Amino acid sequence: MTIRLLAIDLDGTLVNHHLQMDPRDIAAVKAASAAGVTVVLATGRMFKSSLRYAEPLGLQGPIINYQGAVVREISSGQVWYRCELAVDIQQRVLALAEPRDWHVNAYVDEIVYTARARPEADLYARVAMVPYEVVGPLSKWVHAEATKMVLVSLDPQDVPGRMAELTAWMGDVGRVTRSLDWFVEVVDPRVSKSSALAMVADRLAIDRSEVCAIGDNLNDEDMVAWAGFGVAMGNAPEALKAAAQYVTAPIDQAGVAQVIERFVIGKEEPAIRV
């Protein structure tokens, strides 16, 4: 099995809870690129938020942002794909969230907008390392397509219930997923990391069997399941591990580097689950 395209999630996969990358992981990614493998970050993060990690890795090619809603080339900034939330879908999210005082971010042209400054907004800004703009009630402000919306809770134990409620509320007009412990993300139902990765592979004339994808959370499940060699981090939930063909070490043990060293540039044949 030859890996020609390697897709890697950021938070919980390459980026730890200190918002840092392991030097061993960085070296392994650079070694994969040097060996001719196309390395693509596949993240829920905004483009400008993910660049602070792409640059130390030396990446210049395509990058998947916003859970797959936008794909662009790092070196040129050229957008390969974009699929955004229509105003009526945003208003549907807000019709549920605002009466419950759930914090919501909306993303338009690489800017984060929210109703007011509050601890949830500050938590997101700290993790994403991007500022936000306060515009008052979003239901009165929304006027254009948004790349995605994110609901933020200070208590991760609240998130599964909010996800279930929002999923039922949105039906088939929005895709609801979880990225980090505190974040519930809503994108257009056509958006996913797997569809974005498939588009990248097709554009680069790389077969699905030559694609490796590594992730750590539920928003990575479709990408990990789609790839010819799907890998779950050791710190991933059981649902993702079940969808993967291989489970590597957790992030604090450089699980990404272990995959690259063994199977991408080391050429060891993985014992793929049947």
C-alpha positions in Angstrom: 0.0 0.0 0.0 1.5 3.3 -1.1 0.2 6.5 0.6 0.2 9.5 -1.7 -2.2 11.8 0.1 -2.2 12.2 3.9 -5.0 14.1 5.6 -4.5 15.1 9.2 -6.9 16.8 11.6 -5.5 19.5 13.9 -7.0 19.7 17.4 -6.6 16.5 19.4 -4.6 15.0 16.5 -1.7 17.3 15.8 -2.5 20.1 18.3 -2.6 19.3 22.0 -4.6 20.9 24.8 -1.7 23.4 25.2 -2.4 24.4 21.5 1.1 23.1 20.5 2.4 20.5 18.2 4.9 17.8 19.2 8.3 18.3 17.5 8.3 14.6 16.5 5.0 15.1 14.7 6.3 18.2 12.9 9.4 16.4 11.8 7.4 13.4 10.5 5.0 15.6 8.5 8.0 17.4 6.9 9.6 14.0 6.1 6.4 12.8 4.5 6.3 16.0 2.3 9.9 15.6 1.4 9.1 12.0 0.3 6.6 13.3 -2.2 3.4 12.8 -0.1 0.8 15.5 -0.3 -0.1 16.5 3.3 -3.4 18.2 3.8 -4.7 19.6 7.1 -8.4 18.8 7.5 -9.9 20.9 10.3 -12.9 22.8 11.6 -10.7 25.8 12.1 -10.8 28.9 10.0 -8.1 29.4 7.3 -6.3 32.1 9.3 -6.5 30.1 12.5 -5.0 27.0 10.9 -2.1 28.8 9.1 -0.2 29.2 12.4 0.1 25.4 12.3 0.5 24.9 8.5 3.4 27.3 8.3 5.7 25.4 10.8 4.9 22.2 8.9 6.0 23.8 5.7 2.7 23.1 3.9 1.8 25.1 0.8 -0.8 23.0 -1.0 -4.5 22.5 -0.3 -6.0 22.8 3.1 -9.5 21.8 4.3 -11.2 24.3 6.7 -14.5 24.7 8.4 -15.2 20.9 8.5 -14.9 20.8 4.7 -16.9 23.9 3.8 -13.9 25.6 2.3 -10.9 24.1 0.5 -8.1 26.4 -0.7 -4.5 26.4 -1.7 -2.2 27.8 1.0 0.4 29.3 -1.4 -1.9 31.2 -3.7 -5.0 31.5 -1.5 -7.0 30.2 -4.5 -10.4 28.7 -3.3 -10.9 25.2 -4.7 -14.3 24.7 -3.1 -16.8 26.6 -0.9 -20.2 25.7 0.4 -21.9 28.0 2.9 -24.9 28.3 5.1 -27.9 30.2 3.7 -29.5 32.9 5.7 -32.6 30.9 6.4 -30.5 28.0 7.8 -28.7 30.3 10.1 -32.0 31.7 11.3 -33.2 28.2 12.0 -30.2 27.6 14.3 -30.8 30.9 16.0 -34.5 30.2 16.5 -33.5 27.4 18.8 -30.4 28.8 20.4 -31.3 32.4 21.2 -34.3 31.7 23.4 -32.1 29.2 25.4 -29.3 31.8 25.7 -26.9 29.4 23.9 -23.8 31.2 22.7 -23.4 31.2 18.9 -20.6 32.3 16.6 -21.2 33.0 12.9 -18.4 33.0 10.4 -18.4 35.4 7.4 -15.3 36.0 5.3 -12.9 34.8 7.9 -14.4 36.9 10.7 -16.1 35.6 13.8 -19.3 37.4 14.8 -21.2 37.0 18.0 -24.0 38.7 19.9 -22.1 39.8 22.9 -18.9 39.4 24.9 -19.2 36.5 27.3 -17.0 33.7 28.7 -18.0 31.3 25.9 -16.8 33.9 23.3 -13.5 34.3 25.1 -13.1 30.5 25.4 -13.5 30.1 21.6 -11.1 33.1 20.9 -8.5 31.5 23.2 -8.6 28.1 21.5 -8.9 29.4 17.9 -6.5 32.3 18.6 -8.7 34.7 16.6 -10.6 37.8 17.8 -14.4 38.1 17.5 -16.7 41.0 16.7 -19.8 41.8 18.8 -22.8 42.7 16.6 -25.8 42.3 19.0 -28.5 39.6 18.5 -27.4 37.5 15.5 -31.0 36.9 14.4 -31.3 40.7 13.7 -27.8 40.9 12.2 -27.6 37.9 9.9 -27.7 39.2 6.3 -25.4 37.0 4.2 -24.2 33.4 3.9 -22.0 32.2 6.6 -19.3 29.5 6.3 -20.5 27.8 9.5 -22.0 28.4 13.0 -20.6 27.2 16.2 -22.4 26.9 19.5 -20.1 27.0 22.5 -20.7 25.6 26.0 -18.5 26.1 29.0 -19.5 22.6 30.3 -18.7 19.8 27.9 -21.3 17.6 29.6 -24.0 19.9 28.2 -22.8 19.3 24.6 -24.3 15.9 23.8 -27.7 17.1 24.8 -27.4 20.2 22.8 -26.2 18.3 19.8 -29.1 15.9 20.0 -31.6 18.7 20.3 -30.1 20.8 17.5 -29.8 17.7 15.2 -33.5 17.0 15.6 -34.4 20.7 15.1 -32.3 21.1 12.0 -33.4 17.9 10.3 -31.9 17.5 6.9 -31.2 21.2 6.3 -28.0 21.4 8.4 -25.2 19.0 9.5 -24.5 19.1 13.2 -21.2 17.8 14.5 -18.8 18.1 17.5 -15.2 19.2 17.1 -13.7 20.0 20.5 -15.3 19.2 23.8 -17.0 22.6 24.1 -18.1 23.2 20.4 -21.1 22.1 18.4 -20.7 23.0 14.8 -23.3 23.5 12.1 -22.5 23.4 8.4 -24.5 22.9 5.2 -25.6 19.3 4.9 -23.5 18.8 1.8 -20.3 19.7 3.8 -18.0 17.0 5.3 -14.3 16.4 5.6 -14.7 13.2 3.5 -16.3 15.0 0.6 -13.7 17.7 0.7 -10.9 15.1 0.9 -12.4 13.2 -2.0 -12.5 16.4 -4.1 -8.8 17.0 -3.3 -7.9 13.5 -4.2 -9.7 13.7 -7.5 -8.1 17.0 -8.4 -4.7 15.5 -7.7 -5.5 12.3 -9.5 -4.9 10.2 -6.4 -6.9 7.1 -5.8 -8.9 6.6 -2.6 -6.8 3.5 -1.8 -3.7 5.8 -1.7 -5.2 8.2 0.9 -4.5 8.0 4.7 -6.7 10.1 7.0 -6.0 10.6 10.8 -8.4 12.1 13.3 -9.5 12.1 16.9 -13.2 13.1 17.1 -16.6 12.6 15.7 -16.3 15.2 13.1 -13.5 13.1 11.6 -15.5 9.9 11.4 -16.6 10.2 7.8 -13.1 11.2 6.6 -11.5 8.3 8.5 -14.1 5.8 7.2 -13.7 7.1 3.6 -9.9 6.9 3.4 -8.2 3.8 2.1 -6.3 3.8 5.4 -8.3 5.4 8.1 -6.6 6.0 11.4 -8.0 7.0 14.8 -5.9 8.6 17.5 -5.6 6.7 20.8 -7.4 9.5 22.5 -10.4 9.2 20.1 -13.9 8.1 21.3 -14.8 4.5 20.7 -17.1 5.3 17.8 -14.2 6.8 15.8 -11.9 3.9 16.7 -14.6 1.5 15.4 -14.8 3.3 12.1 -11.0 3.3 11.7 -8.8 0.6 10.2 -6.0 1.3 12.6 -5.7 3.0 16.0 -2.4 4.8 16.7 -1.0 6.1 20.0 -2.7 9.2 21.6 -1.6 12.7 20.9 0.8 12.9 23.9 2.7 10.0 22.4 3.1 11.5 18.9 0.5 9.2 17.4 0.6 11.0 14.0 4.4 10.6 13.8 4.1 6.9 14.6 1.7 6.4 11.6 3.9 8.4 9.3 7.1 6.7 10.3 5.7 3.2 10.0 3.2 3.3 7.2 3.7 6.5 5.1 7.5 6.7 4.7 8.5 3.5 6.5 6.4 1.4 4.1 5.4 -1.1 6.7 2.2 -2.8 5.7 -0.6 -2.2 8.3 -2.6 -4.9 9.8 -5.9 -3.5 8.5 -9.1 -4.5 10.3 -11.5 -6.6 8.3 
